[in-house]
Amino acid sequence: MRTIKVIHVHLIFERRDYYFGSISAIFDTLDENIVGIKESTLLHLQLGDGSCIPTRRAIIRQSHLIRCKRKDST
């Protein structure tokens, strides 16, 4: 079993959900005014697995995507 970090950003007023592989990827796609927090602030908060950071504009959560091992094709 393999796990991959996933960061879920729920934009409250837009009612939209985004999924990212890193904090930097969030700010490559969304403006800090839309998210309600600066990239540097979010990096310093050290978002952990299962943790949630609410802002005035978004809810940011980190979790893991669970994948199974690749099966041999024999």
Backbone as a ProteinNet text record, in pm:
[ID]
protein_1_A
[PRIMARY]
MRTIKVIHVHLIFERRDYYFGSISAIFDTLDENIVGIKESTLLHLQLGDGSCIPTRRAIIRQSHLIRCKRKDST
[TERTIARY]
85	0	90	58.1	133.1	38.4	92.3	10.8	73.7	-10.4	30.7	-37.6	40.1	-16.3	-112.2	-228.1	-327.9	-373.5	-376.8	-427.2	-558.3	-663.9	-798.2	-827.4	-863.5	-901.4	-1047.9	-1132.1	-1274.1	-1295.8	-1332.5	-1362.2	-1506.6	-1525.9	-1656.5	-1757.7	-1723.9	-1820.9	-1841.7	-1738.3	-1749.6	-1809.6	-1812.1	-1861.7	-1789.1	-1655.3	-1572.2	-1466.2	-1426.5	-1324	-1206.8	-1086.9	-964.5	-877.2	-799.8	-710.1	-569.4	-470.7	-333.9	-236.9	-118.8	-14.1	83.4	76.5	166.4	104.3	157.9	110.3	144.6	263.6	304.2	209.8	159	66.8	-64.5	-105.4	-227.4	-213.5	-99.3	-80.6	-33.2	-0.3	22.5	-111.1	-216.3	-349	-443	-440.7	-533.7	-458.1	-519.3	-461.8	-480.1	-385	-393.7	-517.7	-569.7	-693.5	-814.4	-810.4	-919.8	-914	-792.9	-774.1	-787.6	-748.1	-760.5	-640.1	-527.6	-404.9	-287.1	-174.1	-54.6	16.8	88.5	163.1	264.1	336.7	438.1	375.5	258.7	189.5	147.1	91.4	46.4	164.7	277.3	397.1	446.8	442.1	489.1	394.4	268.7	173.8	195.5	274.3	306.5	180.7	105.1	-16.3	17	-45.6	-18	-131.3	-105.1	-204.8	-329.7	-443.1	-569.4	-600.2	-507.2	-531.7	-614.8	-675.5	-764.8	-730.8	-719	-694.2	-808.1	-897.8	-1004	-957.7	-993.3	-972.5	-1110.2	-1114.4	-1244.4	-1302.6	-1217.7	-1261.7	-1253	-1177.6	-1154.9	-1132.3	-1146.5	-1109.6	-1002.9	-887.2	-773.9	-744.9	-742.9	-719	-610.8	-533.2	-435.7	-471.3	-459	-483.5	-394.5	-420.6	-343.6	-436.3	-394.9	-462.8	-396.9	-475.7	-421.1	-431	-316.4	-311.2	-263.3	-310.4	-262.4	-133.1	-59.6	62.2	25.6	113.4	90.7	102.5	5.4	7.4	89.2	161.5	238.6	145.1	188.4	103.4	136.8	179.4	212.8	100.1
-117	0	124	220.5	345.3	461.3	564.7	683.3	804.5	894.7	1018.9	1133.7	1237.4	1353.3	1427.4	1464.7	1541.5	1657.6	1777.4	1894.3	1935.7	1935.8	1970.2	2114.2	2195.3	2334.4	2349.9	2381.1	2407	2557.3	2617.3	2760.5	2779.5	2847.7	2858.8	2931.5	3051.1	3132.3	3084.7	3027.4	2976.5	2835.9	2770.3	2633	2540.6	2550.9	2470	2399.1	2283.5	2204	2182.8	2194.8	2172.1	2075.7	1996.3	1899.9	1920	1929.3	1960.8	1863	1852	1766.5	1840.3	1974	2053.1	2189.8	2256.8	2391.5	2489	2474	2562	2549.7	2430.4	2409.4	2485.6	2502.5	2579.8	2720.6	2782.5	2922.8	2941.6	2831.5	2837.6	2846.8	2796.5	2790.9	2899.5	2923	3015.9	3134.6	3250.6	3371.2	3367.7	3426	3426	3498.7	3594.3	3663.9	3571.2	3476.8	3380.5	3277.9	3235.5	3134.7	3195.4	3320.7	3388.2	3371.6	3327	3309.8	3317.2	3366.1	3373.8	3239.1	3212.4	3087.8	3072.8	3179.4	3172.1	3140.3	3195.5	3167.9	3021.7	2971.8	2833	2736.8	2769.9	2686.8	2683.3	2796.1	2802.7	2733.8	2718.9	2650.9	2500.4	2448.1	2306	2219.4	2228.8	2150.4	2002.1	1934.6	1793.1	1705.3	1576	1480.6	1486.5	1506.9	1514.1	1650	1744.6	1876.7	1962.9	2065.3	2154.5	2298.2	2382.5	2524.4	2603	2660.3	2742.7	2887.2	2949.2	3092.7	3153	3281.3	3345.3	3304.9	3256	3224.9	3077.5	2998.5	2858.6	2770.4	2641.3	2540.4	2454.1	2443.6	2372.1	2251.9	2132.9	2008.6	1927.8	1856.4	1764.8	1623.2	1533.7	1393.1	1312	1183	1096.3	1017.5	1003.8	919.3	782.5	680.1	546.2	470.4	417.1	340.5	199.8	106.1	-31	-48.7	-153	-182.6	-227.9	-198.2	-238.9	-390.9	-452.1	-596.9	-631.4	-743.5	-790.9	-834.1	-811.6	-845.1	-982.7	-1075.6	-1210.5	-1306.9
0	0	0	-84	-92.5	-63.1	-2.3	23.2	-42.9	-87	-150.7	-76.5	-43	27	-66.6	-13.6	-88.5	-1.9	-59.6	11.5	-54	24.1	-22.9	16.3	-82.7	-59	-98.8	-0.8	-26.2	-18.7	-132.8	-135.4	-92.4	17.9	82.1	-5.2	-52.3	-125.4	-268.5	-329.4	-466.4	-470.7	-351.4	-340.5	-438.3	-437.6	-526.2	-443.8	-492.3	-426.2	-521.1	-466.2	-540.5	-461.6	-533.2	-470.7	-525.6	-436.8	-475.7	-410.9	-471.4	-418.2	-329.7	-327.7	-243.6	-216	-116.4	-83.7	-196.2	-253.4	-363.7	-482.6	-508.3	-619.7	-600.2	-475.2	-446.8	-502.9	-474.6	-511	-655.1	-723.9	-868	-940.9	-876.2	-937.8	-884.9	-753.9	-689.9	-630.3	-632.7	-574.1	-422.4	-350.1	-203.1	-152.7	-228.3	-188.2	-196.9	-288.1	-301.5	-188.8	-152.2	-47.7	91.3	105.4	234.6	325.3	269.5	346.8	249.4	297.4	213.6	213.4	104.5	93	206.7	238.4	344.2	479.6	507.8	633.9	640.9	532.8	529	542.5	480.9	493.9	638.5	706.7	845.9	944.2	908.9	997.3	1000	908	900	904.1	799	782.3	794.5	889.2	913.3	863.9	862.2	815.8	904.1	842.3	914.8	973.5	962.2	1020.4	926	982.9	909.1	944.8	842.7	865.4	799	878.1	820.9	804.9	694	674.4	651.8	628.7	603	468.8	378.7	243.6	206	284.6	246.3	368.2	344.6	443	376.3	441.9	384.4	472.6	410.8	484.1	413.2	491.4	433.5	473.4	378	404.3	311.1	302.8	215	124.6	0.9	-95.8	-84.5	-63.6	-45.2	-177.1	-219.1	-343.4	-314.2	-392.5	-375.5	-455.8	-422.1	-495.8	-636.2	-729.2	-867.5	-878.3	-944	-960.2	-1082.7	-1075.5	-1190.4	-1302.3	-1424.2	-1539.8	-1596.1	-1510.1	-1555.9	-1537.8
[MASK]
++++++++++++++++++++++++++++++++++++++++++++++++++++++++++++++++++++++++++

